Amino acid sequence: MSAGVRSGEGVDADEDTGPDTDLGGEAMAGSPEEREEEALRRAQDCLGTRFQSKDLLRLALTHRSYANEQGRGDYNERLEFLGDAVIGLLVTEELYRLHTELEEGGLTQLKSVLVSRKVQASVAQELGLDACILLGMSEEKTGGRERTSTLANVFEAVVGAMYLERGLETARALLRRTVLSEVATIQSPEEFKDPKTRLQELIQKSRNDQPSYHVVRTAGPDHSPTFTVTVAIRGVELGRGTGGNKKQAESAAAVAALKRLRKTELTAILASGDRDDALPDARVDGPPG
C-alpha cells in the first residue's frame, strides 16, 4: 500500500510550508547538539509544519537507545502511546464516515490494515522521518533506522506531538495526506482479511463446517524449524503450506486451499475424497514465532 503522501494539504499557510520530500535517508553527523538541531530541521521540513515547542518534537524523535547514550531519562515511547490512540480515533472516524455499507467486522478489518506497523513504517519513510530519528550508535549500526518497529514508533510519536502542539485537526491533516489518503480508494475489505478468515467464510457460505488444521511435518534445527500444515474439511485435504512457525504454515495452507477453491467447487472436492499429496502447496516465510 502506498502511503500517498501529498504535499501541503490541509495545513496553515502562515505556519506550515508543505513537506520537503527530498531529504534523503542518511544518518546525521556531528555533535549530539548538532545532530539534534539537524533532526528538528529535517522533521519540520518533512511534516510541513513548525513546532513552537522544539523540546516536544525532539522527544518524539528520540529513541530509547539515544536517550540512554546521552544519559537522559526521556524518550518517545509515551508519545507513541498517545499517537497510537490519536491515529486509531481518526482512522476509525474516517472509515465510519466513508464506508456506510460495512458492518463492524468489515470496518475493523480495514482499520487493522491502515493502522498496521507496516503501513506506519512506510509512511514514515515516505515522509523522510527515517532520516530524523535520534538513534544511539549501537542501534544505528544494527540497522535500527530501517527497522519497521522503529519507523512505526516514530510516526506514532510525531502524530502524538502534533496533537499536543496544535490539536486534533493538524494531526488529521497529516493523516489525510498519508494513511487516510488510501481510504476512499478501498472498495472491499476482502483483500485485507487474513487467509484463514477468508477460507472459513468461503466454506460457510455453502455448508456448516469448520476447516481444521494439522501439523504433518516439522523439519530443520530447533532454532529455525519449518512446519508443514494441512487444512481439511471432513478429513478431505484442501491444501497445505509451510512456514517458520505454525501460524505462518496455517496461513500458507489456507492460501493454497483458496487457490484450489477458485478452480474447483468445494462439493466436487468433497465428493472426490481427494486425500493424496498432489494438492496445492504454499509457503509463508518469516522468523520463527
N, C-alpha and C positions, 0 to 999 in steps of 0.2 A: 504494500500500500504506500503510495506516495503521500508525504505529509502535505503537499500542496501549498508550500509557503508562498504567500503573495505579499509584496512589499507595500507597507504603509497603510493597509486597510484598517479603518476603524480607530485611528489614533488622532490626537490633537495636534494641529499644525504648529501651535506655539511652543509645544514642549517636545514633540516627537518628530524624528527625522526620517522614519522609514528604515527598515533593516538594510545593512550593508552586507550583501551575500558573498563578497569577495575577500573574505578574511583569512581563508586557509585554515588548516587544522593542526599546524605545527605547535609544539610546546614553546613556552616563553622562556627567555633567558634573562640573566641579570640578578640583582639582589632581590631578596624577598619583597622589599618595598616596591622595587621597580616592576617585579612580576605582578604584584597585586594591582598597581596602577594600570598596567597594560591590560590585565584581565578585566578590570572595570570598564576601561575604554572600549575594548572589543565587545564586551557583553552588551553595553548600551547601544553600540552600533548594530549589533546583531538584532536586538529587540526593537530598535527604532524608538526608544524612549529614554528619557533622562531621569535618573533617580535623585531625589533630594537627599535621601539617606544612603550615602555610599557604604556605610557600615552594614546596612541591611543587604545590599547587593553583594558585598564582599562575603558575608555569611552564607548567602545562597550558593556561592561558587566554591566554598571551602569544603574540601573533602576531609574526612576524619584523619587520613594519613598526613595531610599538610598541617592540620591543627596540632597533631602530636609532634610533628617535626619542629614546629615553631614554638612548642611549649604553651599552646593555647587550649582553653577548655571548650571553646565554641566551634561547632561545625554545622553542616547544613541539614542534619537529619530531622530536627524539629520542623524546619521549614518544608522538608519533604512531606512530612505528615500532614501539614496544613495544605500544601499544594495538591496532594492526592485528593483531599476532600473537596477542594475547590474545583478541580478537574472533573471529579465524579459528579458534582452537582450540575455543572454547566453542560456536560455531555448528556446527562440524564434529561435535563430540561430541553435541550435541542432535539433529542430523539423523541421525546414525548410530543413536542410540537410538530415535528415533521412527519413522523410515522404513526398517524392516527389509525392505520389499518392493523397495527401489530398489537398483540396481547403482551402481557408482562414477560412471558418467556422469550418471545422474539426480541423485545426491547433489551432484555438482559443480555442476550447473545451478542447483539450489535454493540452494546456498551462494553462488553468484555474485550472486544476487538479494539475499539477506539481508545480504551484506557490501558491497553496492554503495554508491558515493558518494551516490547519490540517496536511498537508504533512511537512511543515516547522517545526511545533512543534514536529512532530515525528522524524525528522532528528536531531533537537536539543537534544532530549532525547537520541537517539541512539549514538550521538557523546559524550554525557556526559556533554553538556553545561548547563543543568539544575542545576548541582552542582556548576557552576561557576558564576551564576548571583549574582550580588551585590544588595540585596534587603533590604529595610527598615524593621524594626521589625514588624510593623503592617501588612505589605504586606506578610511577611514570615508567620505570624500567621494565616492569612486568606487563605493560600494555593496558594500564588502567584507563587511559584516555579513550580507548576504543571499546572498553567493556560495556556491554549492554546495560548492566545494572547501574554502573556509574553514570552513564549518559541519561538514563531514565530518571535517576535520582536528582541530577542537577536540573533537569527540566521541571520536575515537580517542585523543587526548591525555588526556582526562579518564578514559577507561577504563584507560589505562596508569597514570595517577596513582593511581586507586583500587586497582589491583592491587598497586602498590608499597606503598601505605599500609596496606591491610587484607587483601590476599590475593585469591586466585582466587575464593573464594565470594562475596565482596562484589561483585566485577566480574560474576560470574554473576547475582547478584540484580538488578543494574541491567539487564543484557541480557535477563533473563527478563521484565521488565516493559516492555521496549521492543522490540528487534529480535526476540528469541526468542518473544515473545507471539504471533507470526504462524505459527510453525512448525506447530503442531498443526492449524491450520485449512487447511493446504495439502493438497489431495487428490492433485494430479498435477503433475509438473514441466512438462507440455506447454506451458502458457500462458507459461512463463518462458524457453522456448527461443527463440533468435533465429530470425526468419522463414526465413533461408536453410537452417538446420539442419532446421527443420520440413518445408520443402519437399523437401529431399533425402531425409529419412526416409520421407515420404509416397510419393515416387516409387519408392523402392527396395523398398517393400512389394509392388509389383506387377511391377517389371522392374529389370533390372540396368543402369540408365542413370544418368548424372550430368547435372544441369541445367547449362547453360552460360550465361554472362552476357556481354553485348556492349554496349559504349557505342555508341549510334546517333546521338547528337546532343549537342553541347556549345554552350551559349549563354551570353550575358552577358559582363561585363567580366572581365579576368584576375583581379582581386582578389575577385570574387564570382560565380564561374561556376555554371551549372546543368547537370547531367548527366542525360541520358535513357538508361536502360539497359533492354534486353530480356532476358528469361530464356526459354530454349528447350530442347526435347528433340528430338534428331534433326532439327534445323532447323525444328521447328514451335514457333512462339512461344506461350508460356503466359501471359505478362503483361509489363507494362512499368511503369517508375516513374521518378520524377525526384527529385533531391536535390542538396544543396550540395556533395557530393563523391561519388566513385564508390561508396564503401561504403554511403552512405545511399541512393543510387539503386538499387543492387543489392538492398538490404533492401526498398525500396519495390516493386521488381519482384517479389520473392518473395511479398510480401503480396498483390499483385494476382493472382499465379498461384494462391496458396492459396484466394483468394476464388472464382476460376473453378473450381477443382477441387472445391469444395464443391457446385457446381451440376452439373458435367459430369464424367463419368468420363474418366480420362486416355486410356484406349484409344479412346474416341469422339473425343477431340480429335485424337489422332494419326491416326486413320482419316480425319478430315475434312481434314487437312493445312492447317488454317486459318493462313494467313500474312498476312492483311490487317491493317489498322490498327484494326479495331473490336474491340479487346481491352481487358481490364481495365487500368486505369491507377491508379497510386497515387503519393503524394509523401511524402517524409520531409524535413522542414525542419530546418536546423541550420547551424552555421558551416562554412565550407569546411574541409576537412582533407586 
